[in-house]
Amino acid sequence: MNVGALVTLVAAVHYFYMREFWVQIHSSPMLYRYIDWSITVPLQMIEFYLILSAVQPNISRGMFLRLLLGTIFMLAFGYAGEAKFVNPQMGFVLGMMGWGFILFEIFVGEASSVVATGQNVNKYVKEAFGTMRFIVTIGWSIYPLGYCFGYLMGSVDDSTLNLVYNLADLVNKIAFCLAIWASAKSSTLEGNKGALLA
C-alpha cells in the first residue's frame, strides 16, 4: 500500500508541473511525463514483486530485476525515440520490446508461475495480480498507441494526446493501488474471521 500511495503522490506532484508547463508554454510536457513515468512505472513493477513476496517469501530476486529491466528498457527507448536521440521508429520498436518482456514475465514467466502454483498465494492475491496484469496489458496499451498515432503519424494533436495520457495515468495508477488495497483488505478480513472461529 505504501508503494501504491507513493506512486499516486509522485504522479500528482508531476501533474502540477505538467499543468503549469502546458498552461504557460502550450506545448506537450514530454520531458516531465517521462520523468514521472521513470519513477512511477518501476514502482508499479516493484508492486508485482511485493504482493507475491508477501505470501511467497522464497521468490527469486530475478523476477524483480527482470521486471525492472524491462521497464527501464521500455521507457528509455520510448523517450529516446520521442526526443529524437534515436530514430523514432526504432525507439518505438525497442520500447515495445521492453513492454513485451514485461508482459512475458507476468503472463508466462516466474511471476505468472508463482501465482499459478504458489502454495500460499490466496484467491485475493490472485485477483489483485490478475487486475494488475490487465492494467499492464490493456491500460498501458494507450501509451504506445499515443506514441504511434500522436507522435509517429501526427494524426492526433497535442491537447487530445495529453488528455488521453492524463486519463490513462489517472485510471492506471489509481486502479493499480486499489487492486492491492482490495486484496489486502479482503485477505486480512478472511484471516481475522479464521482467527475468531478458531
C-alpha positions in Angstrom: 0.0 0.0 0.0 2.9 2.4 0.8 4.4 1.9 -2.6 1.0 2.4 -4.3 0.5 5.6 -2.3 3.9 6.8 -3.3 3.1 6.2 -7.0 0.0 8.3 -6.8 1.8 11.0 -4.8 4.7 11.3 -7.2 2.2 11.3 -10.2 0.2 14.1 -8.5 3.2 16.3 -7.9 4.4 15.8 -11.5 1.0 16.6 -12.9 1.1 20.0 -11.1 4.3 20.7 -13.0 2.9 19.4 -16.3 -0.2 21.5 -15.9 1.8 24.7 -15.4 4.1 23.8 -18.4 1.0 23.2 -20.6 -0.7 26.5 -19.4 2.4 28.7 -19.8 4.1 27.2 -22.9 1.2 25.4 -24.7 3.4 22.5 -25.6 3.5 18.9 -24.7 5.2 18.3 -21.3 7.0 15.2 -22.7 10.1 15.5 -20.5 8.0 15.9 -17.3 5.9 13.0 -18.4 8.9 10.7 -18.8 10.4 11.9 -15.5 7.1 10.9 -13.9 7.0 7.5 -15.7 10.6 6.8 -14.9 9.7 6.9 -11.2 6.2 5.6 -11.1 6.4 2.7 -13.6 9.3 1.0 -11.9 7.5 1.4 -8.6 4.5 -0.3 -10.1 6.7 -3.2 -11.2 8.0 -3.4 -7.7 4.4 -3.8 -6.5 4.1 -7.1 -8.5 7.1 -8.4 -6.6 6.0 -7.1 -3.3 2.5 -8.6 -3.3 3.9 -12.0 -4.3 6.8 -12.0 -1.9 4.4 -11.1 0.9 2.7 -14.5 0.6 5.5 -16.5 -1.1 8.8 -15.3 0.5 11.1 -17.6 -1.5 10.6 -15.8 -4.8 13.8 -15.1 -6.6 15.1 -11.5 -6.9 15.5 -12.3 -10.6 11.8 -11.7 -11.1 12.1 -8.3 -9.6 15.2 -7.5 -11.7 13.6 -8.7 -15.0 10.5 -6.5 -14.4 12.7 -3.6 -13.5 15.0 -4.0 -16.5 12.0 -4.4 -18.9 10.6 -1.2 -17.5 13.8 0.7 -17.9 14.3 -0.6 -21.4 10.7 0.4 -22.4 10.9 3.9 -21.0 14.5 4.7 -22.1 13.8 3.8 -25.7 10.4 5.5 -25.7 11.9 8.7 -24.5 15.0 8.4 -26.8 12.6 8.0 -29.8 10.3 10.9 -28.9 13.3 13.2 -28.1 14.9 12.0 -31.4 18.1 10.8 -29.7 17.5 7.7 -31.8 15.3 7.1 -34.9 11.7 7.5 -33.6 10.5 4.2 -35.3 13.4 2.3 -33.8 12.8 3.9 -30.4 9.1 2.7 -30.7 10.1 -0.8 -31.7 12.7 -1.2 -28.9 10.3 0.3 -26.3 7.7 -2.2 -27.4 10.2 -5.0 -26.9 10.7 -3.8 -23.3 6.9 -3.9 -22.8 6.7 -7.3 -24.4 9.4 -8.5 -22.0 7.3 -7.3 -19.0 4.2 -9.0 -20.4 6.2 -12.2 -20.9 7.2 -12.2 -17.3 3.7 -11.6 -15.9 1.9 -14.0 -18.2 4.3 -16.9 -18.7 7.4 -16.1 -16.6 8.2 -16.7 -13.0 5.7 -14.1 -11.7 2.9 -16.0 -13.5 4.0 -19.4 -12.3 4.2 -18.2 -8.7 0.6 -17.0 -8.9 -0.5 -20.3 -10.5 1.4 -22.7 -8.3 2.4 -20.9 -5.1 1.1 -22.7 -2.1 0.5 -19.6 0.0 -1.0 -17.5 -2.8 -4.6 -17.0 -1.8 -7.5 -16.0 -4.1 -7.3 -12.3 -3.2 -3.6 -12.1 -4.3 -4.5 -13.9 -7.5 -7.4 -11.4 -8.1 -5.0 -8.4 -7.5 -2.4 -9.9 -9.7 -5.0 -10.5 -12.4 -6.2 -6.9 -12.2 -2.6 -5.5 -12.2 -1.8 -7.7 -15.2 -4.9 -6.5 -17.0 -3.8 -2.8 -16.4 -0.3 -3.5 -17.7 -1.8 -5.2 -20.8 -4.9 -3.1 -21.7 -4.4 0.1 -19.7 -0.8 0.5 -20.8 -1.7 -0.1 -24.5 -2.8 3.5 -24.6 0.7 4.8 -24.3 2.2 3.1 -27.4 -1.0 3.9 -29.3 -0.4 7.6 -28.4 3.2 7.4 -29.4 2.3 5.8 -32.7 -0.8 7.9 -33.7 0.2 11.1 -32.0 4.0 11.2 -32.5 4.9 8.9 -35.4 1.8 9.6 -37.6 0.9 13.0 -36.3 -2.8 12.2 -36.6 -3.6 13.3 -33.0 -3.0 16.8 -31.7 -1.0 17.5 -28.5 -4.1 18.6 -26.5 -6.0 15.4 -27.2 -3.0 13.3 -26.7 -2.3 15.0 -23.3 -5.9 14.4 -22.3 -5.7 10.7 -23.2 -2.4 10.3 -21.4 -3.7 12.1 -18.3 -6.8 10.0 -18.1 -4.8 6.8 -18.7 -2.4 7.7 -15.9 -5.2 8.6 -13.6 -7.0 5.3 -14.2 -4.0 3.0 -14.4 -2.1 4.3 -11.4 -5.1 4.5 -9.1 -6.5 1.2 -10.2 -3.2 -0.5 -9.5 -3.2 0.8 -6.0 -6.9 -0.1 -5.5 -6.3 -3.6 -6.6 -3.7 -4.1 -4.0 -5.8 -2.4 -1.3 -8.8 -4.6 -2.1 -6.6 -7.7 -1.9 -5.0 -6.7 1.4 -8.4 -5.8 2.9 -10.1 -9.0 1.9 -7.2 -11.2 2.9 -7.0 -9.5 6.3 -10.7 -9.8 6.9 -10.7 -13.5 6.0 -7.7 -14.1 8.3 -9.5 -12.3 11.1 -12.6 -14.4 10.6 -10.5 -17.6 10.7 -8.9 -16.4 14.0 -12.3 -15.7 15.5 -13.6 -19.1 14.5 -10.5 -20.8 16.0 
